[in-house]
């Protein structure tokens, strides 16, 4: 069994993909899966699943967990140490797989080509916006944090492609991601670096203009220091080495 959180909450058994049930089931599974293998206190579960708990939250939690245990497929949730534990190895949860791959890529001895592969595999675990249909404040905070980590990893992946001397490999996917996140300046800077390294200077300069206009129209802001520096270097055809790639 695997649990997927980097997109809608899903349960995978073999090749079969299952939805994780009603909203409260999905919320409880998400909280437990993030802490897979470790107990989560009843108080923490209630606080993360409900912004406004029901009249008898402990009883409600027991009912939902009982249904999760008997669901299709059944999920092994164990009562433990004043809380509940999802009896699953963290390696069977996509967000933990993502972190492990990124950590391996972050190691200083990791060669650039291997770093490109590891970060590409990490990014491949994402199926869209994480936890998109969970509505609690906790879920919103987790979602925002993970999206930021995702963008940082994309940037690191692009930089690794430059260090490996293989900008063309990362270009198509990077183009798609910059379209999805048009205001992410670090991503725009990475895209411009890759375009320039691939011999597409005019496209890199054109992308800067597009981002500058979008920032002005949507945020009333000018490009930040990094983006301006990359633009200036490309404009004057200065050498533009990739920054040291880092992954979160």
Backbone bond lengths (Angstrom), bond angles and torsions (degrees), N, CA, C in turn:
res aa  C-N    CA-C-N  psi(-1)  N-CA   C-N-CA  omega(-1)  CA-C   N-CA-C  phi
1 X - - - 1.462 - - 1.521 109.80 -
2 X 1.340 116.09 141.43 1.453 122.63 172.25 1.521 108.58 -130.53
3 X 1.336 114.85 153.72 1.457 120.58 174.11 1.522 108.54 -119.06
4 X 1.320 115.48 133.95 1.458 121.37 179.73 1.528 109.88 -111.55
5 X 1.327 115.27 128.40 1.462 121.26 178.57 1.523 111.97 -119.45
6 X 1.339 117.52 -14.81 1.467 120.95 -176.18 1.530 110.00 -85.10
7 X 1.296 114.13 64.45 1.454 125.63 -171.38 1.519 105.45 144.09
8 X 1.317 120.12 -162.54 1.466 120.28 173.64 1.530 110.73 -57.25
9 X 1.324 117.23 146.78 1.463 121.36 179.54 1.531 108.74 -67.39
10 X 1.340 115.52 123.65 1.458 120.85 -177.86 1.522 109.99 -137.06
11 X 1.326 115.03 152.77 1.454 122.79 173.64 1.520 107.48 -113.42
12 X 1.316 116.98 132.76 1.459 121.60 -178.75 1.522 108.70 -120.75
13 X 1.322 116.21 125.97 1.463 122.32 174.98 1.523 107.15 -125.89
14 X 1.330 116.26 112.37 1.454 119.65 -173.25 1.512 109.59 62.98
15 X 1.326 116.41 -122.26 1.463 121.18 177.71 1.519 112.74 -101.30
16 X 1.320 115.83 2.92 1.461 120.69 -177.38 1.525 110.61 -92.91
17 X 1.328 116.53 128.98 1.463 122.26 178.94 1.524 108.48 -107.08
18 X 1.322 115.96 129.13 1.461 122.05 -179.89 1.526 109.85 -118.07
19 X 1.308 115.97 143.41 1.451 119.66 166.81 1.517 108.78 -68.09
20 X 1.327 116.43 156.20 1.464 119.59 -175.04 1.515 112.98 -95.21
21 X 1.341 117.42 19.22 1.449 120.16 172.69 1.520 114.02 87.52
22 X 1.345 115.87 -163.48 1.463 121.12 -178.04 1.524 112.68 -63.07
23 X 1.322 115.49 170.47 1.464 122.40 -174.09 1.523 112.50 -52.13
24 X 1.332 117.83 -49.81 1.476 119.29 -175.89 1.525 110.61 -66.67
25 X 1.308 118.05 -35.32 1.462 119.99 176.14 1.525 109.84 -61.73
26 X 1.328 116.22 -46.57 1.464 120.19 -179.25 1.521 111.11 -62.62
27 X 1.318 116.55 -40.89 1.461 120.65 -179.09 1.526 111.47 -64.58
28 X 1.324 116.04 -45.69 1.466 120.48 -179.70 1.522 110.32 -63.54
29 X 1.331 116.62 -44.98 1.468 120.11 179.92 1.525 110.99 -62.73
30 X 1.320 117.67 -38.49 1.465 120.23 179.38 1.523 110.68 -63.59
31 X 1.331 116.98 -45.97 1.475 120.51 179.49 1.525 110.19 -60.46
32 X 1.322 117.04 -46.15 1.464 121.02 -177.81 1.523 111.79 -69.52
33 X 1.339 117.23 -36.71 1.468 120.58 -177.69 1.520 111.81 -68.56
34 X 1.320 117.35 -35.22 1.461 119.93 177.46 1.525 110.24 -62.50
35 X 1.341 116.16 -32.29 1.468 121.31 178.98 1.520 110.92 -103.93
36 X 1.327 118.33 25.81 1.470 121.87 -173.41 1.524 111.86 -47.48
37 X 1.356 115.22 130.40 1.454 120.57 -179.43 1.510 114.40 88.85
38 X 1.331 117.27 -9.00 1.470 121.75 178.63 1.519 109.05 -126.40
39 X 1.340 117.73 144.64 1.463 119.78 -178.88 1.524 112.46 -72.27
40 X 1.322 115.77 147.84 1.463 122.98 173.79 1.521 106.73 -116.42
41 X 1.317 116.80 129.32 1.463 119.80 -176.92 1.521 110.61 -65.17
42 X 1.326 115.12 154.59 1.463 120.83 177.51 1.521 110.15 -58.15
43 X 1.332 116.66 -41.97 1.464 120.86 -179.14 1.524 111.46 -60.99
44 X 1.339 116.84 -42.69 1.459 120.22 179.79 1.521 111.21 -66.47
45 X 1.326 116.08 -40.86 1.464 119.55 178.00 1.525 111.16 -60.18
46 X 1.318 116.57 -47.24 1.467 120.46 -179.46 1.523 109.91 -61.32
47 X 1.332 116.51 -44.51 1.468 121.02 -177.61 1.526 111.97 -63.97
48 X 1.336 117.43 -34.39 1.467 120.81 -175.98 1.527 113.19 -87.63
49 X 1.318 116.23 -26.92 1.463 119.68 -177.87 1.524 111.49 -84.47
50 X 1.339 117.26 -36.90 1.463 121.32 -177.03 1.529 111.36 -121.04
51 X 1.322 116.67 131.58 1.464 119.85 167.12 1.522 109.80 -76.95
52 X 1.335 115.63 -36.73 1.467 121.73 175.52 1.533 107.49 -125.73
53 X 1.330 117.36 94.81 1.468 120.93 -175.12 1.530 112.26 -60.98
54 X 1.331 116.77 152.94 1.466 120.20 175.20 1.532 110.38 -68.19
55 X 1.307 115.38 176.54 1.470 119.92 -175.94 1.523 112.23 -60.49
56 X 1.324 117.34 -37.57 1.464 121.61 -179.44 1.537 108.39 -124.89
57 X 1.326 117.24 76.98 1.468 120.13 -171.36 1.521 114.45 -64.22
58 X 1.343 117.63 -35.97 1.459 119.10 -179.75 1.531 110.97 -65.25
59 X 1.320 115.30 -41.21 1.460 119.15 178.62 1.526 110.18 -66.41
60 X 1.333 116.10 -41.93 1.469 119.94 179.01 1.526 110.45 -61.32
61 X 1.334 116.12 -41.53 1.463 120.56 179.71 1.525 110.52 -62.48
62 X 1.338 116.90 -42.21 1.466 120.78 178.84 1.527 111.10 -61.32
63 X 1.326 116.52 -41.45 1.465 120.91 -179.29 1.529 110.12 -64.11
64 X 1.329 117.05 -46.64 1.467 120.12 -178.44 1.525 111.43 -64.50
65 X 1.328 116.67 -41.43 1.462 119.35 -179.29 1.528 110.68 -67.56
66 X 1.321 116.85 -36.15 1.464 119.73 175.69 1.527 110.46 -61.39
67 X 1.318 116.83 -39.97 1.466 120.11 179.08 1.528 111.30 -69.13
68 X 1.322 116.84 -37.08 1.475 120.59 177.53 1.527 109.85 -62.55
69 X 1.318 116.71 -40.70 1.471 120.79 179.45 1.522 112.20 -64.03
70 X 1.337 115.72 -29.71 1.467 119.57 -177.42 1.525 112.38 -101.17
71 X 1.326 116.30 8.20 1.460 120.62 -173.73 1.514 112.97 -73.11
72 X 1.335 114.46 -174.95 1.465 121.39 179.43 1.530 107.30 -123.10
73 X 1.335 117.24 100.17 1.466 126.86 3.13 1.534 110.86 -84.57
74 X 1.336 117.79 159.22 1.465 120.15 176.32 1.528 110.45 -69.38
75 X 1.321 115.52 143.65 1.467 121.44 179.96 1.522 107.96 -118.12
76 X 1.333 116.61 134.42 1.456 122.21 -174.12 1.529 110.09 -84.52
77 X 1.331 115.51 95.74 1.465 122.37 176.27 1.525 107.39 -107.87
78 X 1.328 116.38 123.10 1.466 122.26 -171.78 1.523 109.76 -110.30
79 X 1.334 116.04 137.82 1.479 120.85 172.97 1.508 107.66 -75.87
80 X 1.332 116.40 126.77 1.466 118.89 -174.44 1.526 110.80 -156.13
81 X 1.343 116.98 128.38 1.472 123.61 168.72 1.527 113.53 50.81
82 X 1.315 116.82 50.34 1.458 119.57 177.31 1.508 113.97 75.02
83 X 1.327 116.70 15.89 1.456 119.74 -179.41 1.512 110.70 -159.24
84 X 1.322 115.86 -151.24 1.463 121.47 -179.29 1.522 109.79 -133.91
85 X 1.330 114.41 150.02 1.457 121.35 -177.94 1.523 108.92 -130.12
86 X 1.330 116.60 133.37 1.453 121.53 171.69 1.520 107.35 -84.97
87 X 1.336 116.04 114.41 1.459 121.16 -174.61 1.533 109.61 -80.19
88 X 1.316 114.40 74.31 1.453 121.77 -175.83 1.523 107.76 -146.81
89 X 1.320 116.54 138.37 1.464 120.03 176.36 1.525 109.22 -67.44
90 X 1.341 119.03 138.27 1.469 120.17 178.87 1.529 113.18 -53.94
91 X 1.332 116.84 -29.54 1.454 120.06 178.94 1.516 113.97 -65.92
92 X 1.338 116.93 -8.34 1.462 121.16 178.22 1.533 111.76 -98.90
93 X 1.328 115.81 11.76 1.470 122.05 177.46 1.521 107.66 -119.42
94 X 1.328 117.59 128.68 1.469 120.15 -170.88 1.520 113.69 -60.95
95 X 1.326 118.55 -35.24 1.465 118.72 -178.10 1.520 111.13 -67.15
96 X 1.338 117.16 -32.18 1.465 120.20 176.23 1.523 110.73 -73.93
97 X 1.327 117.16 -35.93 1.469 120.20 174.25 1.527 109.68 -60.72
98 X 1.325 115.98 -44.26 1.470 121.38 178.49 1.528 110.77 -56.91
99 X 1.325 117.02 -47.25 1.468 120.91 -178.23 1.520 111.90 -64.33
100 X 1.329 116.44 -39.73 1.470 119.46 -178.98 1.522 111.40 -66.89
101 X 1.332 117.12 -41.82 1.467 120.11 178.58 1.520 110.60 -64.49
102 X 1.338 116.41 -42.43 1.459 119.98 179.39 1.520 111.08 -65.10
103 X 1.338 117.05 -37.74 1.467 120.29 178.56 1.525 111.35 -64.97
104 X 1.324 117.23 -39.80 1.473 120.43 177.08 1.526 110.43 -63.79
105 X 1.316 116.75 -39.88 1.465 120.57 179.34 1.520 111.60 -67.87
106 X 1.330 116.72 -26.92 1.455 121.68 -177.10 1.522 111.85 -76.38
107 X 1.328 118.06 -16.85 1.462 120.71 -176.31 1.523 109.78 -61.59
108 X 1.332 118.13 133.56 1.474 120.45 -175.49 1.519 114.26 -61.32
109 X 1.334 117.86 -22.73 1.467 120.19 -179.77 1.524 112.92 -89.20
110 X 1.329 117.03 1.46 1.468 119.86 -178.12 1.529 109.32 -74.73
111 X 1.346 119.03 120.64 1.470 121.21 179.26 1.532 110.55 -64.11
112 X 1.340 117.47 150.28 1.469 120.41 -177.56 1.522 113.89 -54.82
113 X 1.338 118.55 -42.41 1.468 119.39 -178.07 1.526 111.54 -66.40
114 X 1.320 116.18 -37.99 1.468 119.01 176.25 1.512 110.17 -67.89
115 X 1.338 116.81 -36.29 1.463 120.47 178.18 1.532 110.20 -62.73
116 X 1.328 117.08 -41.50 1.466 120.46 177.04 1.524 110.01 -58.83
117 X 1.324 116.79 -44.59 1.461 121.30 -179.03 1.528 111.50 -64.88
118 X 1.329 116.95 -46.70 1.464 120.75 -177.73 1.528 111.14 -63.19
119 X 1.334 115.95 -45.77 1.460 118.98 -178.59 1.529 110.94 -70.20
120 X 1.336 117.23 -33.52 1.459 119.82 175.13 1.518 111.25 -63.00
121 X 1.334 116.65 -40.65 1.469 120.42 177.59 1.526 110.73 -66.08
122 X 1.332 116.72 -39.35 1.464 120.39 178.37 1.524 110.65 -62.48
123 X 1.313 116.23 -46.11 1.465 119.93 -179.44 1.526 111.31 -66.60
124 X 1.334 116.74 -29.62 1.457 120.58 179.45 1.516 113.98 -66.77
125 X 1.326 117.30 -13.70 1.465 121.07 177.78 1.527 112.29 -76.41
126 X 1.327 115.85 -18.37 1.468 119.70 -177.65 1.520 110.22 -78.24
127 X 1.347 115.20 134.74 1.461 121.48 -179.94 1.524 111.37 -117.52
128 X 1.313 116.79 20.84 1.459 121.53 -176.71 1.511 109.92 125.39
129 X 1.317 116.30 -159.20 1.458 121.28 179.40 1.523 109.64 -64.60
130 X 1.353 118.27 128.71 1.466 119.01 -179.46 1.522 112.78 -71.60
131 X 1.312 115.62 144.05 1.473 123.06 177.14 1.532 111.41 48.01
132 X 1.326 119.01 48.36 1.468 119.75 -169.37 1.523 114.65 -67.29
133 X 1.334 116.30 -23.91 1.460 118.95 -174.38 1.526 112.67 -108.93
134 X 1.327 117.58 16.39 1.468 120.48 173.78 1.521 107.77 -97.00
135 X 1.322 116.27 136.40 1.454 119.50 -164.66 1.527 114.63 -111.41
136 X 1.326 119.61 -3.25 1.466 120.28 -175.91 1.529 111.11 -74.51
137 X 1.323 115.19 161.80 1.475 120.17 176.35 1.521 110.25 -59.84
138 X 1.326 116.23 -40.83 1.466 120.29 179.04 1.524 110.62 -58.04
139 X 1.338 117.06 -46.52 1.470 120.51 -179.62 1.525 110.48 -62.11
140 X 1.330 116.97 -39.28 1.458 119.79 178.59 1.518 112.53 -63.06
141 X 1.319 116.65 -40.14 1.463 120.60 178.72 1.525 111.30 -67.19
142 X 1.335 116.22 -43.12 1.462 120.73 177.60 1.524 110.43 -61.52
143 X 1.311 116.05 -44.73 1.467 121.52 -179.35 1.533 110.66 -59.06
144 X 1.321 116.40 -47.83 1.465 120.74 -179.55 1.521 111.12 -61.63
145 X 1.340 116.59 -42.74 1.460 121.31 179.98 1.525 111.39 -63.90
146 X 1.325 116.52 -43.36 1.466 119.89 -178.28 1.517 111.99 -69.16
147 X 1.326 117.88 -37.71 1.470 120.05 178.35 1.527 109.99 -63.37
148 X 1.322 116.68 -40.44 1.461 119.68 177.39 1.532 110.82 -63.14
149 X 1.313 115.97 -42.23 1.471 120.18 177.81 1.532 110.68 -63.78
150 X 1.302 116.07 -37.73 1.467 121.29 178.05 1.528 110.75 -61.64
151 X 1.327 116.61 -46.67 1.465 120.42 -179.41 1.522 111.00 -64.54
152 X 1.318 117.16 -38.06 1.462 120.41 177.07 1.527 110.62 -64.12
153 X 1.323 116.21 -38.08 1.467 120.44 -179.79 1.528 110.92 -70.72
154 X 1.321 116.63 -37.99 1.464 119.69 175.35 1.525 110.31 -59.85
155 X 1.330 116.00 -44.35 1.466 120.33 178.95 1.519 111.01 -61.83
156 X 1.326 116.41 -43.28 1.466 120.28 178.21 1.519 111.34 -63.52
157 X 1.319 116.38 -38.59 1.469 121.35 178.45 1.529 110.81 -63.28
158 X 1.330 116.36 -43.06 1.468 120.23 178.52 1.524 110.83 -64.05
159 X 1.327 116.61 -41.80 1.463 120.46 179.18 1.524 111.03 -65.03
160 X 1.339 115.73 -36.80 1.465 119.03 177.88 1.521 110.46 -64.69
161 X 1.329 117.01 -36.60 1.456 120.44 177.07 1.520 111.69 -62.41
162 X 1.324 116.25 -36.79 1.467 119.84 177.41 1.524 110.94 -69.07
163 X 1.319 116.10 -44.13 1.465 119.94 179.80 1.520 111.62 -64.08
164 X 1.323 116.21 -30.42 1.464 120.47 178.65 1.529 111.91 -81.19
165 X 1.343 116.40 -3.92 1.454 120.25 -178.66 1.517 112.87 71.24
166 X 1.332 116.54 29.11 1.465 120.37 -175.31 1.531 110.32 -135.32
167 X 1.348 117.71 60.15 1.466 119.14 -176.94 1.524 113.63 -65.06
168 X 1.333 117.37 -30.36 1.466 120.28 -176.85 1.526 110.80 -63.11
169 X 1.324 116.91 -31.16 1.467 120.90 -178.12 1.528 111.86 -62.11
170 X 1.327 117.24 -36.80 1.466 120.18 -175.15 1.522 112.34 -95.83
171 X 1.315 117.59 -8.35 1.461 120.66 -171.47 1.529 114.23 -63.65
172 X 1.344 120.66 -49.85 1.475 118.92 -175.99 1.531 113.18 -59.47
173 X 1.318 115.83 -45.50 1.461 118.63 -178.47 1.523 111.43 -68.79
174 X 1.323 116.20 -36.39 1.459 120.38 179.33 1.529 110.20 -65.20
175 X 1.320 116.90 -35.70 1.467 120.44 177.43 1.528 110.00 -62.25
176 X 1.324 116.68 -44.16 1.464 120.44 179.57 1.528 111.12 -62.88
177 X 1.317 116.30 -41.40 1.457 120.09 -176.02 1.527 112.09 -70.29
178 X 1.326 116.71 -36.21 1.468 118.65 177.46 1.528 110.46 -67.20
179 X 1.332 117.53 -31.14 1.459 120.74 175.79 1.529 110.64 -68.44
180 X 1.341 116.82 -35.79 1.464 121.05 179.52 1.525 111.75 -73.29
181 X 1.342 116.76 -29.99 1.472 121.46 -176.57 1.529 109.02 -127.83
182 X 1.341 117.38 69.24 1.468 120.67 -171.24 1.523 114.78 -67.64
183 X 1.329 118.06 -16.64 1.462 120.40 -178.19 1.527 112.81 -102.01
184 X 1.318 117.45 2.99 1.476 121.21 179.56 1.528 108.28 -81.16
185 X 1.320 116.46 102.18 1.462 120.24 -172.09 1.527 112.99 -69.15
186 X 1.322 117.76 -36.15 1.466 119.15 178.57 1.517 110.54 -64.09
187 X 1.327 116.22 -35.55 1.454 121.32 177.92 1.532 110.47 -69.43
188 X 1.322 116.12 -40.89 1.466 120.12 177.73 1.522 110.87 -62.88
189 X 1.339 116.35 -40.86 1.464 119.82 179.07 1.527 110.78 -64.28
190 X 1.332 116.47 -41.74 1.467 119.94 178.65 1.526 110.47 -63.62
191 X 1.321 116.94 -41.23 1.464 121.31 179.17 1.528 110.71 -62.55
192 X 1.311 116.70 -42.74 1.465 120.50 178.85 1.524 111.34 -64.07
193 X 1.324 117.13 -39.88 1.467 120.39 177.48 1.532 110.73 -61.10
194 X 1.348 115.17 -44.65 1.457 119.78 -177.75 1.528 110.25 -66.45
195 X 1.324 117.49 -43.53 1.461 120.10 176.99 1.524 111.35 -58.17
196 X 1.309 115.49 -45.36 1.466 120.30 -178.75 1.526 110.59 -63.21
197 X 1.341 116.26 -43.99 1.467 120.40 -179.63 1.526 110.97 -65.93
198 X 1.335 117.47 -26.85 1.457 121.59 179.36 1.529 111.97 -86.12
199 X 1.329 117.02 6.41 1.461 121.09 178.22 1.515 114.14 81.94
200 X 1.347 116.48 21.34 1.467 120.31 -177.14 1.524 109.90 -116.07
201 X 1.320 113.52 60.87 1.469 121.71 -174.95 1.525 111.75 -60.53
202 X 1.324 117.42 -44.90 1.459 120.43 -177.62 1.528 111.33 -60.90
203 X 1.340 117.08 -39.14 1.460 120.24 177.96 1.524 111.31 -66.38
204 X 1.333 116.13 -38.02 1.463 119.44 178.72 1.525 110.54 -63.11
205 X 1.316 117.58 -43.68 1.467 121.25 179.34 1.529 110.66 -67.18
206 X 1.326 116.65 -38.45 1.459 120.58 178.30 1.529 111.07 -64.47
207 X 1.334 116.19 -38.43 1.465 119.32 179.51 1.531 110.50 -64.88
208 X 1.305 117.14 -37.37 1.470 120.05 177.64 1.519 110.06 -59.43
209 X 1.310 117.33 -44.68 1.465 121.04 -179.77 1.529 110.26 -61.78
210 X 1.341 115.69 -42.49 1.467 120.13 178.92 1.526 111.07 -60.58
211 X 1.335 116.39 -46.09 1.466 120.51 -179.17 1.525 110.66 -66.59
212 X 1.309 116.43 -40.85 1.473 119.99 179.97 1.525 110.60 -59.96
213 X 1.333 116.73 -44.39 1.457 119.70 178.89 1.523 111.59 -66.27
214 X 1.327 117.02 -39.64 1.465 120.08 179.92 1.536 110.86 -65.03
215 X 1.319 117.20 -42.66 1.458 120.44 178.26 1.532 111.01 -61.85
216 X 1.334 116.04 -41.56 1.463 119.95 179.82 1.521 111.14 -66.28
217 X 1.333 116.61 -43.92 1.468 120.26 -176.83 1.517 112.48 -71.20
218 X 1.351 116.74 -42.26 1.462 120.43 -173.14 1.523 113.61 -88.57
219 X 1.329 116.65 -34.29 1.468 119.93 -173.72 1.521 113.63 -119.63
220 X 1.334 116.73 -9.59 1.459 119.30 -175.59 1.513 111.78 64.34
221 X 1.336 116.68 35.05 1.469 121.31 -174.48 1.520 110.46 -128.94
222 X 1.333 115.06 157.53 1.455 121.94 172.96 1.524 109.39 -92.77
223 X 1.340 118.06 160.46 1.463 120.12 174.61 1.514 111.31 -57.05
224 X 1.336 116.12 147.45 1.457 121.23 179.28 1.519 112.35 -74.97
225 X 1.328 114.36 178.61 1.468 121.21 -174.12 1.522 112.17 -58.95
226 X 1.326 117.51 -46.63 1.466 120.33 -176.44 1.518 111.28 -62.41
227 X 1.321 116.37 -46.04 1.457 120.07 -178.13 1.526 110.85 -64.68
228 X 1.312 116.23 -40.56 1.466 119.42 177.68 1.528 111.19 -64.38
229 X 1.321 116.74 -38.59 1.465 120.10 -179.70 1.529 110.95 -65.61
230 X 1.327 116.76 -43.78 1.461 120.36 178.54 1.528 110.06 -62.26
231 X 1.323 115.99 -43.61 1.467 119.87 178.85 1.532 110.94 -60.25
232 X 1.317 115.92 -43.72 1.466 119.97 -178.58 1.530 111.22 -63.61
233 X 1.334 115.93 -41.40 1.465 119.81 -179.72 1.524 111.48 -66.23
234 X 1.331 116.18 -39.85 1.467 119.33 178.67 1.527 110.30 -69.50
235 X 1.324 116.00 -39.69 1.463 120.81 -178.99 1.520 111.55 -60.71
236 X 1.328 116.26 -37.73 1.463 120.59 -178.55 1.518 112.23 -95.84
237 X 1.360 115.93 6.61 1.467 122.02 178.32 1.519 112.21 58.33
238 X 1.332 116.63 34.45 1.469 120.68 175.53 1.520 109.45 -76.09
239 X 1.334 117.21 154.13 1.470 119.28 173.01 1.524 109.33 -58.14
240 X 1.325 116.62 139.79 1.457 120.87 -174.25 1.519 109.02 -130.69
241 X 1.323 117.69 76.05 1.462 119.16 -179.44 1.515 111.11 -66.76
242 X 1.324 114.75 150.47 1.471 119.26 176.32 1.524 108.82 -68.32
243 X 1.325 114.67 144.56 1.457 118.82 171.59 1.529 108.64 -69.73
244 X 1.312 116.17 159.57 1.462 119.18 175.61 1.512 109.36 -60.17
245 X 1.316 115.96 125.03 1.462 119.97 -175.48 1.515 110.56 -72.27
246 X 1.317 116.57 133.53 1.456 121.95 175.80 1.508 107.81 -131.46
247 X 1.304 115.68 143.90 1.458 120.41 176.76 1.508 108.96 -122.57
248 X 1.324 116.62 151.58 1.462 118.75 -179.35 1.513 110.40 -81.85
